[in-house]
């Protein structure tokens, strides 16, 4: 898989479609509609209306043209009170950019916010996929403990707010201690489409890695054949064609005598690939005791999935999601002069 885009650092979380930039949803909360009146069920339902978006438009323009019985000032007041939702989330910005496939919900009743998502923020959601920014420490999916909090479990509860039969499906995973962008499918057909065409559909997977020591080569490529030991630890086989081929490209962002900050692009997506390859070149990921790290400077694993770009499974558009470099990754370079 070839990477189609390169990236700088320090940008806000965003969804980029062609030349349109849409900032990610507000952190940590999603909402559902609860009507507090004592009307009949039929009356309650009549207070909540949903409108599909068929073309690109700003939110206020869309509402003015759609709600012909409401005045412009009345619509602005509804926006200010959080009575307008886009894809299930309150939106107050007049110029919020709507895309085809979005759903705008208008409520004449009150909106009650649900319990915030923990360690997770939804960046984008439509009928097919959910893209999230996961914090380090949150398990993506599987768990030996039945009641352990996971991204999968929280997002399942989220989609069932609108329909108890809704489900989500795992497309790929991030390690518990790796933060960043990941995606889930909202139906089995989309899951299969994404998994069957993953190498072709994914245009870029860029990670930020804080590794121990000063890397001499400013950029390079690491290739090996990965295998898993009986203790479930991945390692590079010394023999060609013995295991799964893994290819990692890296580029230096900054370094000092103790650490190097790298932009890492995956050509293949194997389990623990970056962690093994960094150990292979003598520069394990900071905080990664499993793969040879000695430091605990930032109090977490120094690995962050910064960019995920892929072709939408049903619309065919290339979508790019990007997050900031975690601030803790930059702390080691304030302690001593950088090169």
N, C-alpha and C positions, 0 to 999 in steps of 0.2 A: 504494500500500500504506500503510495506516495503522499507526502504532505503537501497540500495545496496552498497553505497560507503560513506565514510566519507572524510572530507577535512580539510586541513590546511589553513593558510591564506597567503596572500601576493603574490600569483602567478599571472603571466601575463594572460590576456584574452587568452583562448586557446580552440581548438577543439580537443578532444582526441578520437581516434577510435582505440580500442584494445590497442596496445602499441605505436601507432603512435601519436606524438604531432605535431599539426599544429597551428602556431600562427595566431591569428585573422587578418582580412584584415586591411589595413591602415585606420586611423581614419578619419571619416567625409566626405570622397569623394568617388564618383563612377564616371566612365567615359563611354563615348560612342564614337564610331568612326565617324569621319567626314572627308571625303576626300576633300581636298582643290583644286584638279586639275580641269581643265575645260573639261575633257574628257566626253564622252557620259555616260549615265546611265549604260550601259553594261560594259564599261571600268571601271567605279567607283567600281562596284560590284566585278570585277575581282581582285581589289587591296585588298580585304578583304576576308580572307579564315578562316573557322572554322574547327577545328579538334577535334572529340570526343576522350576522354581518356578511354581506355578499361582495363588498368592494372596499378598498382602502379608504379610510375616512378618519377625521378627528372626532373624538367622542361627542363634543358639544354639537358639532355640525350634524352628526348622525342622529342625535336625540331630537334636535329641532325639526329635522325632516321626518322623523319617525313618529314623534308624539305631537301630532297636528293639533290636538286639543289642549296642549299645554303651552303657555307663553315662555319666552326665552328666560325671563327672570325667575319664573317658577322652576324651570329645569335647572338653573344655576343653584337655586336653593336646595333642590333635591340632591345635586352633586355634593354640595357642602355638608349636607346632613348624612352622607354615606348611604343614600338610598339607591344609588346606581352601582351595579356590579358588572365587571367584565370578567367572563370565565369564572364566575363565582366569588370574585373578590371586589370589595369596595374600591371605587376609583373616583378621585375628586378633581383630577386635572382636566381642564376644558379641552386641552390639545392632546390628550392621550391618544396615540395612534392605534386605530383599530385595523385588524387584518381580516381578510376573508376566512371564515371558519370560526371566528370569535362569536361569543354569545353575550349580549347585553341584557341584563335583568333589571327591571324597574319595579321598585316596591313602594306602595303607598303606606305600608306598615313600618314597624320598627325593625331594625337589623340587630341581631344579637351575635356577638363574636364568639366563636368556639374556642376551646382550649388551644393555645399556641402549639405549633409543631416544635419539637425539642431537637436541637442539633441539626435542623433541616430548614431550608427555605426553598419554596417552589419558584423557579425562574420562568417557566413556561408550561402551559397546559392547554391541550385541545382534546378532541375526541379520540385521538390515537396514542398520544404520548404524554408523559410528564417528565420534565427536565428539572433537576434539583441541584442545589449546592449543599453538600453534606459536610458537616464539621468532623474534625478528627475525634475519635472516641466512640462514634455512633456506628454500630454494626449495620451493614447494608441489608443483609437478608437472613441467612440461616443463623440459628442459635441453639446451643445445647440446652439452654435454660428456656423453658416454655414462655415465661413471662418477661423475658428480657426485651427492652425497648429496641426496635430496629426501624430503619427507614421504611422497609417494606410494610411493616405492621402499621406504622403511622399513616402511610399513604393509602393503604387499603381502607382504613377508617375514614380518611378524607374523601375518597371517591364514593364511599357508601353513604355519605351525607345526603347526596342527591338521589341515590337509588341503592337500596340494600343489596341488590344483586350485582352491583359493579365489582370489578376485580382489577388488580394490576398484575403485571407479569415481568419477571426479571429478564433483562436484556444483557447486561454486563454488571460487574461488581467492582467496588473499591474496597481495599482492606479496611478493617476497623479504624486503624490509626492514620489512614490517608484521607485527606480532605479533598473537596472539589466537586466538579461537575459529573453527574451521572444521570442516566436516563432509564425510565421504565416504560413499558408498553401498557396500553389500557385494554387491549383485547388480544386473544391468542393468535389471531391471523397476523396482526402487526408484529407481534413478538417473533413469529416464525420468519416473516419477511426480513426483519432486521438481522436476526441471527444467521439466516442462510446467505445473506449478502453483505455481512459485516465488513469484510475486507474491502469491498467495492463501495459500500454506502458511506463508510466513515472516511472523511476527507482529511481530518487532522485530529490527533490526540496529543496534546502538549501538556507535559508535567513540569512543575518546578521542583527541583531537588536540591536540598541543602546537604552537602556531603562533607565528610571529614578530610582535612588536608588540602594542600594547594595542588590542583591538577596542572600539570605542565603544558599539555596540549590544549589550546583554546577551544578546539572542537574535534570531534572524532566519531567513529562508529564502532560499536561493539557487537560482535556476532558470536553465537554459540548455540549448542544444542542442549535444551533444558530437560532435566528429568526430576522426578520426585522421589525422595528417599522413603524408607519405611517409617520414618518419624515425621513425614509430611513436610519436610524441608526441601525446597527446590535447590538444584545445583547444576552447574555446567558440566556436561560430559566431556571427557578428553578425546572422545572418538567422534568423527564426522558421521552425520546421519543417525546418531544414537540419541533419540529423543525428539523434542519439538524445536524446530529452528526458531531462534529469537534474534531480532535485530533492533538495536537501540541507537539512535543518533543523539548526540549531546552538543551543546554550545555554551560556552562560559558567559555568564552575566557579570559576575564579579568574584573576587577572591582575596584572601589574605593568607597569612602563613598557617592558619588553623582550619579554615573552611573555604569551600567553593560553592557558589550558587550557580546552578545550571538550568538551562532550558533543555528539556528532554523530549524528543519526539519518538513515538513508537511506530515502527514499521510492522511489527507483529505485537499481539497483545496476549502474552503468556502470563500465567500466574507468577507473581513476585518478580517479574522480569527485570524491572529497573533495580530493585534491591539486590538481586543476584549479580547483575552486570556491574553495579557500582562496587560491590565487594570484589569482583573479579579483577578490576583495575586498581585495587588497593585503596579505594576511597568510598567506604560504606556510607550509606545514608545516615545522617545524624540521628541519634536516638534509636537506631536499628540494631539492638543487641543480638537479635536472632542471626543477623548477617554481618557480625563482626564489629559493630560500632562500639566505641569506648566512651563517647561523650553523651551527656544529658543536658546540654546547654539550653535548649529551647523547650524542654519538658514534654516533647511529643516527637513522633516520627517526622523527619524533614522531607515529606513528600506530599505534593498538592497537585491534583488534576485541574490545571488552569483552563484549558480550552478543549471543547468537544465540538467538532464540526461534522455534520452528516447530511445526507440526502433524506428529506422527509419521506417516510415509508409509503405514503399515499399521495402526497401532493408533488413530490419530485423536486421540491426546492431545496437548495443547500442552506442549512441553518447553522449558525455559529454562536456558541455560548462561551462567554469568557468571564473569569473572575479575577480579583486582585491577587497578587502575591501576598500570602499571609505576613503580617507585620513582624511576627516573631522570627521569620526566616531572615530578616534584615538586621536583627539585633546583634549577631556576632560581628558584623562589619563596622559597628559603631564602637567596638571595644579596642580596635587597633587599626592602623592605617591600611586601607585597601590598595590593591594594585590596579 
